[in-house]
Amino acid sequence: MFNAMMWGGSIVSSKAGIDALASAGFEEPGVLFGALRFTVATLCLSPWLFSSSSLQSTLGSLKVGAFYGAGYVAMFLALGLGTTAAKTSFFGSLQAVVCAGITCVIAGRLNMGTLTAAVMAVTGVAILEFAGGGSLDLGFGDLVCSLVPLSFGAGWYVLGRTMKDHPQDTLPSTAIQLAMTAAANVGWLTWQRGGDVVELGTQIPQLLQVPGLLGPLCFSALVGNVLTMWLANEALRRVKGSDVALIAASEPLWAAVAAMAVLGDVLQPHEIVGGALLIGAVVTGSSVAIVFTLFYAFAEEHFKRFLVFEPVVQSQPRSAMRILSALDLCGYLLQVDLYGGGGLSCSVI
């Protein structure tokens, strides 16, 4: 829950920092803030940057960092293009559904929890984007923001596997992830400015003097990245992913509350309904499949007892076998590991 609150707050602090850079006249304020934020975070963990226990662990962390880098670049671009902090957070909550979908594809199995969550998510996005009058209020920043859950969802899936294989590498993995994300933001910024890295470096003293920047920058880098990402890596060693996913689903609520309190954002009724459906999709993705699975187990057990003791059913063996086959098919489609190893359990931190 602490991580969910801090991640929600870091989205708002990032928006405040980006607005400060934009007011000072800097180009690409979103990605510029991202480059500063993750460079500071990487410097804090630089002593552990090259201390992974194996090459496989390093490669896994590099993959996670690449996904996170793409996701954060998309998020900062969207914030710089005017997408509100609350809407960015609501879109980001879809990463749990994306991760669950990846898990199902790799397992070769589609369960009812994922299907229900996907329908709720699509409905939530539709309500969120259709502003009250019925016209599609879809800005370019929102399109860019749709890349955030795809990148983060894939990153969480890879991170879960990496931490299970290399549980001793939480700090080195966190440092590599932050370094990759910093490199992605600096690389994008350098490309946008024609490759002039030296000019970008000479602007740092001027950047740090921008009014209203240091507070959001320090909170986002030290709390929103260094502390929470390390805790997230540690959590994957000790807590079931399904439990963490349910806790992390509250992140958009904290971001929306912080945005209203700090930035003066106002949520319209359709945004509240759409955001609630998106959060519901995250919760449903982890809970509905478990409910259906428990119901299936209950139905199968009692029907088999009914088969044994009820002479009327014994006189209809073909019908009984068809029902048993249908139950077995449901069990295959709804199969979920209730103890954290598969199904929807590798959701999101």
N, C-alpha and C positions, 0 to 999 in steps of 0.2 A: 504494500500500500504506500509506503514511503516513496518508492521509486515512481509509482504512478503519479503521486502528487508533484514530485520534483520534475518529472518529464513534462507534465502539463504546465507547470510554472516556467520551465525553460523555453517552451514555445512562445509564451507571452514575453519573456525577457528578450528572446531573440527578435521578436517583432519590435520591441522598444529600441533595441540596439540598431536594427535596420532602419527604423524611422529616424534615429539620430544621425546616422550616416547620410541618409537621403536629404535631410534638412541641411546638412553641411555641404551638399553639392557633389558628393562622391558618386561616380558611376558604378553600376552593378552593386548597389548597397547590400543586397541579400547575400550573394556569394562572397563579397568582401568580408562581411561579418562572419560568415562561416569559416573562411580562411583564418581569420584572427582567432575565432573561438577554438577551433580544433588544433591550431598551432600551439596555443597556450596549454591546452589539455595534453597534447603530445609531449611538450617539454616537461610537464609535471611527472610523467611516467617514463621519461627517456632512459633512466637507469635499467629498466626491465625490457627495453625494446629488442635486445638481441639475446635474451636469456631463455628462449623456448627450449623445452627438453628434447625436441626432435624436429627433423625437417618436416615430417607429416603434420605436426602441430603448427608449425610456422605457415605451411601452405594452407591449412584450414583457416587460420586466422586471417591470412591475406585474402582468401575468398570472402570471408565475412566482411572484412573491411572494404572490399570492392563494392559489395552490395550496399553497405551502409553509406559509402561515399556517394554512390549514385542517388540514393534516397535523400541524403541531406542536401546535395546540390539541387535536386528537384524541389525540396521543401523551401530552401532559401530563395530560389528563383521565384517560387509561387508567392512567398511572403513579400518579396521585393516588387512583384507585379500587382500587389494589392489584395491578395487573398487574405481574409481575416484569420487571426490566430485560432479562433474557435472552429472555423470551417476546416483549417489545416489539421487540427487535432482530430476532428470527426473523421476526415478522410484517413488519417493515420491509423485509426482504430481498426480499419479493415485489414491490417497486416495479419491479425490473428486468423481471419478467414482464409487469407492467401496461404499462410503457413499450413493450415489444416488441409487446404486443397492440395498443396504439394505433397503432403504426407499421404493423402488418399491416392494420388496418381502414382506415386512410387510404390505404394502397397498394392496397387491394382484393384482397389476396392472403393466404391462410393457409398458412404453411409448417409442415413437420413439427417443426422445432425448437420453435416456439411451442406446438403441440399437446402434444408430449411434456412440455414444461416445465409446462404448465397441469395435466396429469394428476398429475405429481409434486408440484406445489404443493398441490393439493387433498388428495392423500393425506397429505402432510406435516402440513397443518393438522388433518386428521382425527385422526392419531396424536397430535399435540401436545395436542389438546383432549380426547381420550378418555383420562382418567386411568386408570391400570392396571386398576381393577376393572370397566371396561366401561361405566360410567355417564358421561354427557356432562358434563364439568367445564367449563362455559362460563359465565364470569362476565360481568357487564355491562361491566367494563373491557376484556375481550377483544373484545366486540362493537364498542366504541368504537375499539379499536386496529385493527380491520379497515379503518377508513377511512384509516389512515396510508399503506399502499402505494398506494391509489387516488390520493390527493392528490399524493404524492411522485412517483409514476410519471408522472402528467400533467405535473407541474412540470418533470421532467427532459426530457421530450419537447419542451416549449415552449422550455426553456432552450437545448437543443441547436440548435434552429432560430435562436433569437435570437443566440447567439454566432457562428454561422456567417455571419449577415447583418451583425453589428456586432462584429467581433472586437476592436475598440479600446476597447470599453466594459466591460471586465471589472470594474474598480473601481466605476464608477457603477451597474452592474447589481447587483453584490453589495450595495451600500449600499441600493438600492431594495428588493431582496428582504428584507433584514434589517428595514427600516423597515415593510414590509407585514406581516411576521410579528409584529413588536412590536405593530403596530396591531391585528392580529387577537386577540392575547392580551389586550391592554388592553381592547379592545372587549368581548370575552366577559366579562372580569372585571367591567367596569363594568355590563354588562347584568345579571349575576348579583347585583350589589349595589344594583340599583335606580337606576343612573345617577349615583351619588355619586362623581364623579371627584375632587373636592377632598379628600374623606376618604381616598381611595386614595393621593393624593399625600402627605398628611400622615403616612402610616404608613411612608414610606420610611426615615427615620432609625431607627425602631424595627425595621424589617425587617433592616437591615444589621447590627444588633447581635445577631441570632439566632445562638446558638452553632452552629458547624459549617456555616454557610451561605456565607461569603465564598470559601472555597477552591473548592467545587464551582461556585459562580457564576462566578468568574473563569476557571476552566478551561473551562467550558461556553461562555461568551461569547467569550473571546479566542481560544481554540484550536479549540473545537468549532464555532464559527460564523465569526468574522472570518477566521482563517487558512485553514481548510479550504474555506470557500465561495469565497474568492478563488482558491485553488489549483484548485478544481473548475472554475470559469469559465475559468481559464487552460488547464486540461487539455483542455477541449472544443475549443480552437483548435489543438491540437498532436497529440492522441492519438486513435486510433480509439475510438469509443464501445464497440465490442465488447470491446476490450482492457481498457478501464476497468471495464466491467461484471464481467469475470472477477475483477479485483483487488478491486472493491468487495464481491464476494460473500463475502469473508472477514470483513466487518464483524461479523456475528453471533458469530463465533468469538471475536473480541477482546472483544466486550461480555460474552459468557458467562464468559470467563476473568476479566475485570475484576470482574464481579458476584460470582463465587465468592471472589476474593481480597479485595475491599474490603467487600462487603455481606454476605458469608456465604451467598449464595444456593446452593442445592443442586439440581442438575439430576437429575431422575429418569430412569430408562432410557428411558421412552416419550418424554420430552421431547428426549433426545439423538437418538433415531431420527427423530422428527418434524422437529427442527431440521436434521438432516443432509439430509433429503429436500427441505426448503425451500431450503437452500443448493444442493443438486443441481439443483433446478429453475432457479435463476438461471444456473448454469453450463451446463446443458443447453440453455436457451433460446438461448444464443449459439453453442454448439459443435455440437450435433446437426445443426442445419440446414446448417452448413458441411460436416460429414462427409457428409451425404446429397447435398449439391450436388456435392462432389468425386466421390463414387461415381457419380452420374448422368453427370457429364462423362466419366468413365472408361468407363462402360458404353456411352454413346452413340458415343464415338469408335471403340471396338473393334468394336461391332456393325456400324457403317457399313463398316469395313474388311472385316468378315466378309461383308457383303452384296456387296461388289465382287468379292472373290476366291473366293467359294464357289459353285460351280455349283448345288449342291443347293438353296441358299437362293434363287438366282436363278430356279429353277424354281417357286418358291412366292411370287410377287410380292405377292399379297394378304396373306398371313400376314406377310411382311416389312414391308409398309406399316403393318399394324396394330401391330406391335411398335414401329416408329418413331413412330407416333402416340402410343402409350403413353409412350414415352420423352419425347416433346415435352411431354405433359401433366405428367409428373413434373417436368420442368424448369421448367414454369410454376409449379407448386405449391410447389416447393422453392427458387424463385429467391431468392438472397441476394446482396447486394452485399458481396463479400469485401474491399473496399477502403474501407469506412467510410461510404458514402453512403446506404444504405438498409437494407431488410430488418430485421435485428435489431440493427443497429449503433448505433441511437440509444437505447441502453438506459439506463444510470444511471451517475452518478458515484460 
